[in-house]
Amino acid sequence: MKKSLIVTSILFFCVLSNAQVPQGINYQAVARTANGMIIPTQNIGVRFSILDGSVTGTVLYSETHTVITNSYGLFTLAIGKGTPVTATFPGINWASGTDKFLKVEIAPAGGSNYQLQGTTQLLSVPYALYSEKTRLLAGNNTINITNGNTITGNYQAANNTILLTGNTIAGNYQAANNTVLLTGNTIAGNYQAGTGINLTGNTISHNLVAGTGISIAGNVISNTGSGSNLWIPDANGIHNQSGHVGIGTSSSTTASMLTISQENTGGFSGAMDIYSGDVYHTVTRFRNTTVNQEWQFMVGGSTNPYQRPGTLAINNTRTNRWPFYIDPNNENIGIGSNGPVMTDPKSRLHVFNGDVNIDQIGSGIILKSPNGSCWRVTIDNTGNLVRTAITCPN
């Protein structure tokens, strides 16, 4: 009598709770004749196929096995451990959202003449395989995920250290309350920051959910902590919208928009340094738009055609004239301007194109004689110069 096989099968799955999820599904069956008699100690061929969506769906993966039944007709195989025919078992997308079906074919003589034994739907248990790519629950020590992995689905970090390097992370990521180091990753989906999160050199797309004291509006991330100054990045740099800024002090309590406070430390330290390597000049600019006026304190650079290098000058940018400047080489001071190009002062005080006006009666010009005496030169009501001996000023 010709033999045919009746396969009584059992699918069972093993998902380890504290190790990597195994890439395989255990399959056990009993081979029998058409009359129900077991087929002991016989070489048979088995082909498994994982179908997508229905019993006639697309083959996502298929493989073949050769196995010998035992004395009771029993054989045991691991789906995923055979010889691949179509695709790879780890490449099955268990999270595609469609049902998966298992098709079993048997070659009774152990060759390649496969006969369909049946197709059955895989229920929830095999989807534990998807947990390797979806929800990662960290322990309380260190998890190190490196070298180009793709992490999708929900990731919830633990309370110690998570190291993610060079991976693609998609889906929902919720950081923990200790240290999460993300370096060189691409993060897509929803990211909710925890406390003490360090993001370095990453590309983050999709929605960001701010942590404590952080406000995110569009591409603007700002500090919303109670009592803190609100620094806001804009197209031109960064600005503070609290109204007053204090540097070196806890707050600015005066009418000034900026208060700089420095303790007396001795030496030559300054409360504020303004410097540049500009070959034209280094400038501090004061501007009032209500009168359309602007004045600049300038130090001339090496190539400035209007102001000699190193000279300190006050410049009116509306008229391009120089009402005050100091020559650093001889400390001569110039007051007034005789044109748009600064002219070197010829004495310690050089007044260009103007008068020295002393309108206080009794005041004048103090001169020191060769013997160390001091004289004040004033004028009387008839225009005569009056010389008065005085004590030299300290």
HELIX and SHEET records of a PDB file:
HELIX    1   1 VAL A  125  GLU A  132  5                                   8    
SHEET    1   A 3 ILE A   6  PHE A  12  0                                        
SHEET    2   A 3 ILE A  25  ARG A  32 -1                                        
SHEET    3   A 3 LEU A  74  ILE A  79 -1                                        
SHEET    1   B 5 THR A  83  THR A  86  0                                        
SHEET    2   B 5 THR A  58  ILE A  68 -1                                        
SHEET    3   B 5 ASN A  43  ASP A  52 -1                                        
SHEET    4   B 5 LYS A 100  ALA A 107 -1                                        
SHEET    5   B 5 GLN A 115  LEU A 122 -1                                        
SHEET    1   C 5 LEU A 136  LEU A 137  0                                        
SHEET    2   C 5 ASN A 154  GLN A 156  1                                        
SHEET    3   C 5 ASN A 172  GLN A 174  1                                        
SHEET    4   C 5 ASN A 190  GLN A 192  1                                        
SHEET    5   C 5 LEU A 208  VAL A 209  1                                        
SHEET    1   D 4 THR A 142  THR A 146  0                                        
SHEET    2   D 4 THR A 161  THR A 165  1                                        
SHEET    3   D 4 THR A 179  THR A 183  1                                        
SHEET    4   D 4 ILE A 197  THR A 200  1                                        
SHEET    1   E 4 THR A 150  ILE A 151  0                                        
SHEET    2   E 4 THR A 168  ILE A 169  1                                        
SHEET    3   E 4 THR A 186  ILE A 187  1                                        
SHEET    4   E 4 THR A 203  ILE A 204  1                                        
SHEET    1   F 2 ILE A 214  ALA A 217  0                                        
SHEET    2   F 2 VAL A 220  ASN A 223 -1                                        
SHEET    1   G 2 TRP A 231  ASP A 234  0                                        
SHEET    2   G 2 GLY A 237  ASN A 240 -1                                        
SHEET    1   H 2 VAL A 245  ILE A 247  0                                        
SHEET    2   H 2 LEU A 258  ILE A 260  1                                        
SHEET    1   I 6 HIS A 281  ASN A 288  0                                        
SHEET    2   I 6 GLN A 293  GLY A 300 -1                                        
SHEET    3   I 6 LEU A 312  ASN A 316 -1                                        
SHEET    4   I 6 ARG A 321  ILE A 326 -1                                        
SHEET    5   I 6 ILE A 333  ILE A 335 -1                                        
SHEET    6   I 6 LEU A 349  VAL A 351  1                                        
SHEET    1   J 3 ILE A 365  LYS A 368  0                                        
SHEET    2   J 3 CYS A 374  ILE A 379 -1                                        
SHEET    3   J 3 LEU A 385  ILE A 390 -1                                        
END                                                                             
